[in-house]
Amino acid sequence: MKFQPERFGFAITGYGPGWIAIGAERVPHSVVLDSRGERTDWRCTRFDDLTAAHFAPLAESRPELVVFGSGNALRFPKPQWVRGLVEAGIGVETMDTAAACRTYNILASEGRRVVAALLVEAGEKTPDALK
């Protein structure tokens, strides 16, 4: 029997200051990825500008988990931002964007219903590639 990795919607193939690579495409802005193949621009550029309205649409695909990449540093969302997700029974994990990229890839490759909400800040200081 030959084992092959399961395919999922989008794989994050790299990241660096101010960008994330999705497949062969370098994306210079914040993005939401769904392991089922949905990709949406996330209209936010700074952590301080986030609101509950940024997080509310993340529940639409009914993921079991939202992985929130908070930018170049670990910063936790205000409880009112994620209240709707929690009330819907959707888990929320917060980490810096570099760690969120790695975590999303692992969970999505396992077939988990996961959404990554990745804040990409201009000049973000992250490693140049996945490790």
C-alpha positions as a printed Julia matrix, in Angstrom:
131×3 Matrix{Float64}:
   0.0    0.0    0.0
   1.37   3.37  -0.97
   0.81   6.23   1.47
   0.41   9.74   0.12
  -0.36  12.92   2.01
  -4.0   13.86   1.85
  -4.69  16.93  -0.23
  -6.48  19.88   1.31
  -7.67  23.24   0.06
  -4.61  25.42   0.52
  -1.11  24.72   1.77
   1.04  27.49   3.19
   4.43  26.97   1.59
   6.36  29.84   3.14
   6.22  33.14   4.96
   8.41  36.11   5.65
   8.28  39.78   6.57
   4.95  41.08   5.24
   3.91  38.02   3.2
   2.62  34.46   3.2
   3.07  32.0    0.33
   0.02  29.92  -0.54
   1.1   27.33  -3.03
   3.28  29.22  -5.5
   1.59  32.59  -4.85
   3.08  35.18  -2.52
   0.26  37.0   -0.68
   1.2   40.4    0.83
  -1.89  40.89   3.0
  -3.94  39.27   5.73
  -5.91  36.23   4.63
  -8.4   33.62   5.84
  -7.86  30.04   4.68
 -10.35  27.21   5.08
  -9.09  23.64   4.88
 -12.02  22.9    2.57
 -10.62  25.2   -0.12
 -12.04  28.66   0.61
  -9.69  31.63   0.61
 -10.7   35.18   1.49
  -8.81  38.41   1.88
  -9.0   39.47   5.52
  -9.42  43.21   5.57
  -7.13  44.09   8.44
  -3.56  45.31   8.54
  -2.95  45.94  12.23
  -3.86  44.01  15.36
  -5.13  47.19  17.0
  -7.71  47.62  14.23
  -9.38  44.21  14.73
 -12.98  44.02  15.92
 -15.66  41.38  16.44
 -16.74  42.03  12.84
 -13.44  40.56  11.62
 -14.05  37.31  13.49
 -17.8   36.83  12.95
 -17.56  35.5    9.35
 -15.07  32.81  10.44
 -17.95  30.74  11.83
 -19.79  30.5    8.49
 -18.06  27.31   7.33
 -18.58  25.68  10.75
 -14.95  24.71  11.39
 -14.05  22.76  14.48
 -11.16  25.16  15.11
 -10.03  28.66  14.16
  -6.28  29.24  14.28
  -5.69  32.97  14.71
  -2.26  34.24  13.67
  -1.89  37.51  15.56
   0.98  38.97  13.52
   4.63  39.19  14.47
   3.93  38.73  18.19
   1.6   36.6   20.28
  -1.34  38.85  21.14
  -4.65  37.51  22.34
  -7.95  38.71  20.87
 -10.35  40.51  23.17
 -13.06  38.15  24.44
 -15.8   40.12  22.66
 -14.02  39.56  19.32
 -14.31  35.77  19.53
 -17.46  35.42  21.63
 -19.57  34.37  18.62
 -17.11  31.58  17.76
 -17.03  30.28  21.32
 -20.83  30.4   21.61
 -21.06  28.39  18.38
 -18.83  25.7   19.9
 -15.87  26.54  17.66
 -12.45  26.37  19.29
 -10.07  29.31  18.93
  -6.3   28.98  19.23
  -4.1   32.06  19.14
  -0.42  32.18  18.2
   1.88  34.42  16.2
   1.36  34.2   12.44
   4.45  32.06  11.81
   3.28  29.41  14.29
  -0.3   29.66  12.95
   0.94  28.88   9.42
   2.69  25.72  10.6
  -0.24  24.66  12.79
  -2.79  25.19  10.01
  -0.79  23.01   7.63
  -0.56  20.18  10.13
  -4.24  20.25  11.1
  -5.49  20.63   7.52
  -3.27  17.79   6.3
  -4.84  15.58   8.98
  -8.25  16.28   7.48
  -9.41  18.55  10.29
 -12.0   21.25   9.58
  -9.82  24.24  10.37
  -9.82  27.91   9.42
  -6.68  30.03   9.66
  -7.16  33.77  10.15
  -3.69  35.14   9.47
  -2.77  38.74  10.22
   0.04  39.86   7.93
   1.57  43.1    9.09
   3.87  45.22   6.94
   7.46  44.53   7.83
   6.5   41.59  10.01
   9.57  39.82  11.38
   9.07  36.1   10.86
  11.32  33.31   9.59
  11.76  33.21   5.81
  10.38  29.7    5.34
   8.51  26.95   7.07
  10.69  24.78   9.28
